[in-house]
């Protein structure tokens, strides 16, 4: 099958022919129909997270497809099912899983990779094992993954839209509903309006926030955010974004969400909240970077700074629900797909992401 492989820190992917094994116990073979390009993939392509890269590497994790085959002991997933994959692969028996925090599974490596001694799932043309990013690897015509990284969805759900739910939408909406638990009538600021940020804007709108402030340097992204639920916009090119938000709200928002992954924007997100407010960091802060906030704000202001991993999801439940919201017209996904590309155009798709030209570019494996 064809796949886009990352060989080094060169900044580009190479389309190669690789071999994929048959499903082993607990595994599901999926024909990939669509895969979104996510900024998390870009962090490995541009080398900013290269310390965690294992070359050769098959990136991609935001995907949907059709089940082709299943291994022994697979439950609730059958050939022909439409599915979404999720990087929150879980073991189901560790303390994190058993206390409702499966997105933080402490034994996920046991299920995301095959056991030692088993043949690799993927092999390149030189006979080398190809590593699957997050246990998935969706920049390929097929995926072979553990059943605890797959969820069945309604066949009525368009798979090119369902792919977005595989990461960006679940992360952004989940951070609003599950991590921060945004209340109706509250005020929200979203810093960074890419795929995850736009999803957080939509989540805040669904949660009934009365004021949703989108913050971004790109005017086009602010326009998209307005179309999808933002009530106000702030462009840092017009001045200090913290001061702009404080002025718009008369003292700060109840909830802020940082969706970029930078020290500066994380600290700005904290600066935008009012007393008793919470700032949720969704972006991938680079390794070794520390965030500094005034200690007195934590004590005297009762402000909270927290992280969110994949929207604190329970994806086996959340993703089908998000599909229902889309099918019911309440979650907007059509507007988030700025460009549809073929696998051969994947590097151009990431270039468009870097240039701020898209909310999401989606690979259609039928083109």
N, C-alpha and C positions, 0 to 999 in steps of 0.2 A: 504494500500500500504506500501511498505518498504521504509524507509528513514533513513539517517544517522543523528542522533540528538546529539547536544552538550548540555550536562547537567551541566557542571561546568568547572573549569580551570584545569581539570585533564590532558589535552593534548591529548585526544583521543575522537573519535566519537563512538556512539553506534548505531548499526543497530536495528531499532524498527519497529513495525507495528503501523501506525497512520491512522486516517481517514481524508479524504479530502471532502469538501463540493461541491455542485454543483455551477456553475457560477451564480453570482448575476449580477445586472446591471453593464455594462462596464467591465465585467470580462471574461477571456478566460481560459479554461481548456486545458492543454497541456500534451501530453504524452512525457515525457522526453526521448530523444534518446541518447544524449551524454551531458556530463558536464565536463569541464576542472577544474583541481585543481589549484587555484590561491593563490598567497601569501597573498592576502587580507583575505582569509578564515583562513590561518595559523595564522595571527595576533590575531585572536579570539581564536583559538584552543590553542595556547601557552600562552595565558593570557596577551599578551602585550597590547591588546586593550579591556581588560575585563570590563573596566569602561562603555563601550557602549554595553555590552552583555546583552541580556534579555533571561534568561533561562526559560524553554527549548527552544532551538534555532535550526532551520533548516538552515544550511549554504548552500553555493553554489550559484553562480550568473552568471557563464559563461556557457551558455547552449543553446541547440537547440533541437527542437522536432516537433511534429505534432499536430495540433489543433484537440481536441476531441469534444469540445462543446463551445458555446459562449452564453453570457448573452444578455439581452436587450441592445439596443443602441450601440452595438459593430459595428464599421464601418471599412470596408476594410479587415476584417479577417474572414475567413469562415472555417467550419469543413473540415479537410483534408489538409489545408494549411501547408506548411513547414515554420517554424518561428525561429527567434533568439530572446532571451530575453535580456533585458539591464537594469542595475541598475539605469540608468538615467531616471527614471520614472518622468513624468512631468504633471503639471496640465493644462497647455495651456493658462492660463489667468492671471498669475502674471506678474509683470514688467520684471522679468528675462526672462520668456518665450516669452513675447511679444517683447523683444528687441533682440531676437536671441540667448539667453543664457539659453536654456531649461535645459542644464546639471547642472545648478545652481538653478533650480526651488525652490522658497522659500516656496511653498505650497505642496511639493511632498508627505508629510506625509498624506495629505488629500486623495491621490489616491493610495499610496502604501499600506495603511492599509484600512480595512473596517471601515465604519462609526461606531461611538459609538452606541451601542444598537443592532447592527447586530451580528449574530453568528460568531464565529471565522472560518476562512477558514480551519484551521488544528487543530485536537484534538489528543492527545496521548492516550495510553491505559488506563490511569488513569482519563481521562476526562478533562485534562488541555489543554488550548490553547497553541499551538506551534507557536513561533514567526518566521516569515520569514525574513531571512537576506536580507537587501536591498529591501524588498518587493517581493522577488523572492523565494529563497529556492529551489535550483536545485539538491541537493543531495537526490533526491527522484524520484520515478517512475513517478510521475505526478506533475505538477505545476499549481496553480490557481493564476493568476495575473491580474492586471489592463491592459486594452488594450493599455495604454500609456507606457507600459513597454515591448511591443511586436512589432516586425516588420516582415512582410511577405518577404520571399526570394524565389528565383528560385528553383523549384523542382530538377533541375540539380545539385544543390550544395550539396555535401556530408555533412550530418548533423554532423558527427564526426569532420569534419574540420570547419564547420560553427560555432560550439560551441566556438572555439578559438576567433572568431570575437566578441563574446558576451562581452568580457572584454579586455583581454591582447592585442590583435591585434588592436582593436579600440583605446585603450589607448595609445599604443606606436606609431602607425602610425599617429593617430590624433594629438598627441603632436608635431610631426614634421610638419604636414601640416596645422593644424588649430591653435594650440597655438603659436608655434615659427615661422611658415611660412618660413621654410627653403628655401633658394634660390638656383637655379642651379649654380654649380661651387663653392659652399661654402665648408667650412670645418666643420666637426662635430665630437664630442666625445660623446660616450655613456658609462656611468658608471653603470655597473651591467648588465649582459647579461643573465638574466632569460627570461621568456616569454615576459614581457613588453619590456625589453631592446633589445632582438632580434627583436621585432616588430619595435622598434625605428630605429634600424640598417636598417631594410628593408625599412622603410619609408624614411630614408635619401638617400638610394640607388634609390628609386623610384623618389625622388625629384631632383635627378641629382647632389648630393654632390660629389665633386671630391676627397675628402679625408674623410674617415669614420674610426675613431679610436675606437675600442672596448676595454673597460677596465674591467678586472675581475681578481679575484684571482684564478679561476679555469681554468686550461689549456684546459679542454674539452669544456667549454663554449666559450672560445676564438676561438677554432677550429670551433664550430658551427657558431659563429658570422662571421667568415671568409667565410664559405660556403654560408652565406646568405647576403653578401654584404659588410662586413668590409674590408677596404683596409690595415689597420694596426691594431696591437694589442698591448696592454700594460698590463703587469702583475705587480701589486704593490709589489709582492714578489721580483721583480728585482730592486726595488728602488722607490723613491717618484714618484707616478703616475703623479702628476702635472708637475714636471720637465721633465718627459719623454714625455708628450704631448707637452709641450712648445718647447722642442728640435725637436720633429718630425715636428712641424708646423712652426717653426721659430718665435714663439711669441704668440701662442694660437689659438684656434679655433673660428670660427664665432658663433657656437652654441654648447652648451653642454646639455646633458640630464642625470639627476640623476634618476636611476630606482631601487633603493634599499630601501631608506627611513631611512637614518642615518645622524646624524649631520656631522660627519667627511666627508662622501662622498658628501654631499650637498655642503660643503665648498670647497672641492676639485674640484667639478664641476664648481663652480664659479671661482676658481683659474686658471682653464684651458682656460678660454675665453680671447680673445684679446680685445683691446680697441674697444668699440662699439658693443661688442658681447653680447649674452644673454645666461643665464643659466636657464634651465627649470627643476624644481623639480617635478618629477612624483611620486616618492616613498612616502609611508605613514610614514611621520616623527612621532615618538611617541609623545603622548600627553605630554605637558609640556616641550618639548625640543625646545630650541631656536637656531637659526642659526646665526653665527657671520661672517660678511664680512667687509673688510676695507671700511670705509665711503668714503675715497678719490677715491676709484675705481669707485664708483657710480657717483661722481661728475667730477673728472678730466679725468677718463677713459670712462665715459658714458657707463659703463657696466650695464646690467640689470639682475635682479634676479626675477624670476616669477614662479608661480605654475601652474599646469595643472590638472584639475579634469576630469578624464575619457577622456582625449584627446580633451577637449573642443568640444565634439561631437554634431552632429545633427544626431542621430543614425538611425532615420527613413529613412534618405537619405544615410548616410555614409555606413551602414552595407550592403545594397544591392550592393553598388558600390564596396566594398571590396570583396564581393562574385564574382563580375564580374572580378576583377583583378586576383583572384585565378583561375577562370575558363579560363581566357585568358593566364594563365601561368606566370603572372608578379608578383603575390604575392605568396610566398612559405609557405604553411601551412603543407604539408605532412612531411617536414623535421623538423617541430617543435614538432610533436607528438612523443615523445621519448618512451612512454609506454602507452598501453591500458590496463585498469583494469576493474574489476567488482565492483559493489557497496560494496561488502563484503571486498574488498581489499583496501578500501579508506584510512585507517590508514597507510598501507604500502606505498601507493602512496604519502602521505604527508611526510613520513620518507625519501623517495627517493628525494623529493624536498629539504628537509633540508640538505641532504648529497650531493646535487649538481649533482645528477645522471640524471636529466631530464630537458629539456626545459619546456615541458608540459606533465603531465600525464592526460589522458582523460578516464573518466568512460564511458564504453559502456553498456547501460542498456539492451542490448540484450544478454549479456554474463552471 
